[in-house]
């Protein structure tokens, strides 16, 4: 059983007894799980005709303002990993996928009613649209619900192999967030994996910014052997955790060669992104390799070197003087 040790205090897993208990924890930690500029709408209303096989009741809706110019609507499914993945969760997600296309007007009406009767949700949305392209909340909902591109996110207490395998059947694989609870003798803490890796490396840098970070490049770190064998040899890079947002935006992959080289010199175009085995992560296939006019070295700031995949833009990659400027 996994444990967490912090300042000589040991925390053991304190699992959720019911889905309702888990859902309360998701709501309480929604900003960490889904992003600082997201709004979790806790409403359970049936979507789909009552006589239809495709009817279902989402656990919640989420409006994400990560890109203020293009807010995204999500259907949220909260689930315990102990439930039968195939019989329950995947069937439910399949229904939501159909509903998102065929019943978007019903979803629109559900959201409008929920927002009008929930003052704090309406207030939060009103603040977020002040820096967007929308003049009011109604205009926002009419747009995002009618686009026919409603996404799905699954919040779960353990991303199992079964879950990763099952989600591969969907053409546009849902996002997965993980939330686990740990407890010591004195307090309760949470471990979480957010909806987007790019939340951690982009959103927290400028949470008050009205404009989005137009990233199109992922920077990955490797030792020279990995660069030779995978980046150049296999013409691919794999085991990267990527959200739907990142998979839609990423066009290039740059490689940071770890010490003693400690610079970025090469990048390549991403031709295809596919699920990587049953890991819940992705493999990026590469082509059209390029060499920068001059390598980008580490600067003097602490923490500049990427330890995990980080996001930037091709324009910054081609103009940066030090690696730290890629994240500014």
C-alpha positions as CSV (number, residue, x, y, z in Angstrom):
1,X,0.0,0.0,0.0
2,X,1.4,3.4,-1.1
3,X,2.2,5.9,1.7
4,X,3.3,9.5,1.8
5,X,6.0,10.8,4.1
6,X,6.1,14.5,4.9
7,X,8.1,16.2,7.7
8,X,8.4,12.8,9.5
9,X,4.6,12.4,9.3
10,X,3.3,9.3,7.6
11,X,0.1,9.3,5.6
12,X,-1.7,6.2,4.5
13,X,-4.3,5.8,1.8
14,X,-7.8,6.7,3.1
15,X,-10.1,5.5,0.4
16,X,-13.5,6.8,-0.4
17,X,-16.4,4.7,0.8
18,X,-19.0,5.9,-1.7
19,X,-19.1,7.8,-5.0
20,X,-21.0,10.6,-3.3
21,X,-18.1,11.0,-0.8
22,X,-15.6,11.1,-3.7
23,X,-17.7,13.6,-5.5
24,X,-17.6,16.0,-2.6
25,X,-13.8,15.8,-2.6
26,X,-13.8,16.6,-6.3
27,X,-16.0,19.6,-5.9
28,X,-13.8,20.9,-3.0
29,X,-10.7,20.6,-5.1
30,X,-12.1,21.4,-8.5
31,X,-9.7,24.3,-9.2
32,X,-6.7,22.1,-8.6
33,X,-8.1,19.3,-10.7
34,X,-9.6,21.2,-13.6
35,X,-7.8,24.5,-13.7
36,X,-7.9,28.0,-12.0
37,X,-10.1,29.4,-14.7
38,X,-12.7,26.6,-14.7
39,X,-16.2,26.6,-13.3
40,X,-17.6,23.3,-12.0
41,X,-21.4,23.2,-12.3
42,X,-22.8,20.6,-9.9
43,X,-26.1,19.6,-11.5
44,X,-27.5,16.2,-12.3
45,X,-30.1,16.3,-15.0
46,X,-31.0,13.6,-17.5
47,X,-29.7,14.3,-21.0
48,X,-31.4,12.5,-23.9
49,X,-35.0,11.5,-24.4
50,X,-36.4,9.4,-21.6
51,X,-37.3,6.6,-24.0
52,X,-33.9,6.6,-25.6
53,X,-31.2,4.1,-24.9
54,X,-28.6,6.9,-25.0
55,X,-30.2,8.8,-22.1
56,X,-27.9,9.5,-19.1
57,X,-27.3,11.7,-16.1
58,X,-23.9,13.5,-16.0
59,X,-22.4,14.1,-12.6
60,X,-21.7,17.7,-13.5
61,X,-20.7,20.1,-16.3
62,X,-17.5,22.1,-16.5
63,X,-16.8,25.3,-18.3
64,X,-13.1,25.8,-18.9
65,X,-11.6,29.3,-19.6
66,X,-8.0,28.1,-20.0
67,X,-8.3,29.8,-23.4
68,X,-10.6,32.9,-22.9
69,X,-11.1,33.2,-26.7
70,X,-12.3,29.6,-26.9
71,X,-14.0,28.4,-23.7
72,X,-14.6,24.7,-23.6
73,X,-17.6,22.8,-22.2
74,X,-17.1,19.4,-20.6
75,X,-19.4,16.7,-19.2
76,X,-17.9,15.4,-15.9
77,X,-18.2,11.8,-14.8
78,X,-17.1,11.1,-11.2
79,X,-16.2,7.4,-10.6
80,X,-14.6,5.0,-8.2
81,X,-12.1,2.6,-9.7
82,X,-13.8,-0.3,-7.8
83,X,-16.8,-0.1,-10.1
84,X,-16.9,-2.3,-13.2
85,X,-15.0,-0.2,-15.8
86,X,-16.6,-1.7,-18.9
87,X,-20.2,-2.3,-17.6
88,X,-20.7,1.1,-16.0
89,X,-18.2,3.8,-16.8
90,X,-17.5,3.1,-20.5
91,X,-21.2,2.6,-21.3
92,X,-22.0,5.9,-19.5
93,X,-19.3,7.8,-21.4
94,X,-20.5,6.3,-24.7
95,X,-24.0,7.7,-24.0
96,X,-22.6,11.1,-23.2
97,X,-20.6,11.1,-26.4
98,X,-23.8,10.6,-28.4
99,X,-25.7,13.1,-26.2
100,X,-23.1,15.8,-26.8
101,X,-23.9,15.7,-30.5
102,X,-27.6,14.9,-30.6
103,X,-28.9,16.7,-27.5
104,X,-26.8,19.9,-27.4
105,X,-29.9,22.1,-27.2
106,X,-31.1,20.2,-24.2
107,X,-27.7,20.6,-22.6
108,X,-27.9,24.3,-23.4
109,X,-31.2,24.7,-21.6
110,X,-30.1,22.7,-18.6
111,X,-27.0,24.9,-18.2
112,X,-29.0,28.1,-18.6
113,X,-31.5,27.1,-15.9
114,X,-28.8,26.0,-13.5
115,X,-26.8,29.2,-13.9
116,X,-29.9,31.4,-13.4
117,X,-30.8,29.6,-10.2
118,X,-27.2,29.4,-8.8
119,X,-26.0,33.0,-8.0
120,X,-22.4,32.1,-7.2
121,X,-22.0,30.2,-10.5
122,X,-23.5,33.1,-12.4
123,X,-21.2,35.5,-10.6
124,X,-18.1,33.5,-11.3
125,X,-18.9,33.1,-15.0
126,X,-19.6,36.8,-15.2
127,X,-16.2,37.6,-13.9
128,X,-14.5,35.2,-16.3
129,X,-16.3,36.5,-19.4
130,X,-15.2,40.0,-18.7
131,X,-11.9,39.1,-20.3
132,X,-13.4,37.0,-23.1
133,X,-15.2,37.6,-26.4
134,X,-18.6,37.3,-24.8
135,X,-20.8,40.1,-23.6
136,X,-22.9,38.0,-21.2
137,X,-23.4,34.5,-19.7
138,X,-26.3,33.6,-22.0
139,X,-24.2,34.4,-25.1
140,X,-21.4,32.2,-23.7
141,X,-23.7,29.2,-23.1
142,X,-25.5,29.5,-26.5
143,X,-22.1,29.3,-28.2
144,X,-20.3,26.6,-26.3
145,X,-23.3,24.3,-26.1
146,X,-24.1,24.6,-29.8
147,X,-20.6,23.8,-31.2
148,X,-21.1,20.0,-31.1
149,X,-17.7,19.6,-29.6
150,X,-18.5,19.0,-25.9
151,X,-15.6,17.1,-24.3
152,X,-15.7,14.6,-21.5
153,X,-13.5,14.4,-18.4
154,X,-13.4,11.5,-15.9
155,X,-12.5,12.1,-12.3
156,X,-11.5,8.9,-10.6
157,X,-9.5,7.7,-7.5
158,X,-7.2,5.4,-9.5
159,X,-6.3,5.4,-13.2
160,X,-6.1,1.6,-13.6
161,X,-4.8,-0.4,-16.6
162,X,-8.4,-1.5,-17.3
163,X,-9.5,2.1,-17.4
164,X,-6.7,3.1,-19.8
165,X,-7.4,0.2,-22.1
166,X,-11.1,0.9,-22.1
167,X,-10.8,4.6,-22.9
168,X,-8.7,3.7,-26.0
169,X,-12.0,2.8,-27.8
170,X,-12.9,6.4,-28.1
171,X,-11.7,8.4,-31.1
172,X,-11.3,11.5,-28.9
173,X,-10.1,10.0,-25.7
174,X,-11.6,11.6,-22.6
175,X,-9.4,13.4,-20.1
176,X,-8.7,11.7,-16.8
177,X,-8.0,13.4,-13.5
178,X,-7.0,11.4,-10.4
179,X,-7.8,12.3,-6.8
180,X,-6.7,10.2,-3.9
181,X,-7.1,10.8,-0.2
182,X,-4.4,10.1,2.5
183,X,-4.7,10.5,6.2
184,X,-2.4,10.7,9.2
185,X,-3.3,10.7,12.9
186,X,-3.9,14.5,12.7
187,X,-4.9,15.5,9.1
188,X,-6.1,14.6,5.7
189,X,-4.2,15.4,2.5
190,X,-4.8,14.7,-1.2
191,X,-2.7,13.5,-4.1
192,X,-4.0,14.6,-7.5
193,X,-3.1,14.4,-11.2
194,X,-4.8,17.4,-13.0
195,X,-6.7,17.5,-16.2
196,X,-3.8,19.1,-18.1
197,X,-0.1,19.0,-17.5
198,X,-0.1,22.4,-19.2
199,X,-2.1,23.7,-16.2
200,X,1.0,23.4,-14.0
201,X,3.4,24.9,-16.5
202,X,1.3,27.6,-18.1
203,X,-1.7,28.6,-16.1
204,X,0.0,29.1,-12.8
205,X,2.6,31.4,-14.4
206,X,0.0,34.0,-15.3
207,X,-3.3,33.2,-13.7
208,X,-4.6,36.8,-14.2
209,X,-3.7,37.0,-17.9
210,X,-6.7,37.6,-20.2
211,X,-5.0,36.1,-23.2
212,X,-4.2,32.4,-23.7
213,X,-0.8,30.9,-24.0
214,X,-0.7,29.9,-27.7
215,X,1.6,26.9,-27.2
216,X,2.2,24.5,-30.1
217,X,5.4,22.9,-29.0
218,X,6.2,20.4,-26.2
219,X,9.7,20.3,-24.9
220,X,10.9,16.9,-23.5
221,X,14.1,16.1,-21.6
222,X,16.4,13.1,-22.3
223,X,19.9,11.9,-21.9
224,X,22.0,11.6,-25.1
225,X,21.3,7.9,-25.5
226,X,17.5,8.5,-25.4
227,X,17.9,11.3,-27.9
228,X,19.8,9.0,-30.3
229,X,17.6,5.9,-29.9
230,X,14.1,7.4,-29.6
231,X,14.1,11.0,-31.0
232,X,16.3,10.3,-34.0
233,X,16.2,6.5,-34.2
234,X,12.6,5.6,-33.6
235,X,11.4,9.0,-34.9
236,X,9.0,9.1,-32.0
237,X,8.7,10.1,-28.3
238,X,6.4,8.3,-25.9
239,X,4.9,8.0,-22.5
240,X,3.8,11.6,-22.4
241,X,0.6,12.5,-20.4
242,X,-1.4,14.9,-22.6
243,X,-4.8,16.4,-22.3
244,X,-7.3,16.8,-25.1
245,X,-6.3,20.5,-25.2
246,X,-2.6,19.7,-25.7
247,X,-3.3,17.0,-28.3
248,X,-5.3,19.5,-30.4
249,X,-2.6,22.2,-30.1
250,X,0.8,20.4,-30.3
251,X,2.5,20.5,-33.7
252,X,6.2,20.3,-32.7
253,X,8.4,18.4,-30.2
254,X,11.7,19.9,-29.1
255,X,14.3,17.9,-27.2
256,X,16.3,19.2,-24.2
257,X,19.5,17.1,-23.9
258,X,20.3,16.8,-20.2
259,X,23.7,17.5,-18.7
260,X,26.5,17.6,-19.6
261,X,25.1,18.9,-22.9
262,X,22.3,20.9,-21.2
263,X,20.7,22.6,-24.2
264,X,18.0,22.4,-26.9
265,X,19.2,22.2,-30.4
266,X,16.7,20.1,-32.4
267,X,13.0,19.9,-32.9
268,X,10.6,18.0,-35.2
269,X,7.1,18.2,-36.5
270,X,4.5,15.9,-34.9
271,X,2.6,13.9,-37.5
272,X,0.4,11.8,-35.3
273,X,-0.5,11.3,-31.6
274,X,-1.8,8.0,-30.4
275,X,-2.4,6.2,-27.0
276,X,0.8,4.5,-25.8
277,X,0.0,0.9,-24.8
278,X,-2.2,0.8,-21.7
279,X,-0.4,3.6,-19.8
280,X,-2.9,6.4,-20.2
281,X,-0.2,8.3,-21.9
282,X,0.6,9.1,-25.5
283,X,3.2,8.5,-28.2
284,X,4.1,11.3,-30.7
285,X,5.4,10.3,-34.1
286,X,7.9,12.7,-35.7
287,X,9.1,13.9,-39.0
288,X,10.8,16.9,-40.7
289,X,13.6,17.3,-38.2
290,X,15.1,20.8,-37.8
291,X,18.2,22.2,-36.2
292,X,17.9,25.6,-34.5
293,X,20.1,28.4,-35.7
294,X,22.0,28.2,-32.4
295,X,21.5,25.9,-29.4
296,X,19.4,27.3,-26.5
297,X,21.4,26.9,-23.3
298,X,20.4,27.0,-19.6
299,X,20.3,30.4,-18.0
300,X,21.2,31.3,-14.5
301,X,17.7,30.9,-13.0
302,X,17.0,28.0,-10.8
303,X,14.6,25.4,-12.2
304,X,14.9,26.3,-15.8
305,X,15.8,22.8,-17.0
306,X,12.6,20.8,-17.9
307,X,12.2,17.7,-15.8
308,X,8.9,16.7,-17.3
309,X,7.3,17.8,-20.6
310,X,6.7,21.5,-20.8
311,X,4.9,23.7,-23.3
312,X,6.0,26.7,-25.3
313,X,5.6,28.0,-28.8
314,X,7.7,27.6,-32.0
315,X,8.2,31.3,-32.2
316,X,9.7,31.4,-28.7
317,X,11.8,28.3,-29.5
318,X,13.3,30.0,-32.5
319,X,14.0,33.3,-30.7
320,X,14.9,32.3,-27.1
321,X,18.4,33.1,-25.7
322,X,18.1,30.8,-22.7
323,X,15.8,27.9,-21.8
324,X,14.1,30.0,-19.1
325,X,12.7,32.4,-21.7
326,X,10.7,29.5,-23.2
327,X,8.4,29.5,-20.1
328,X,8.0,33.3,-19.8
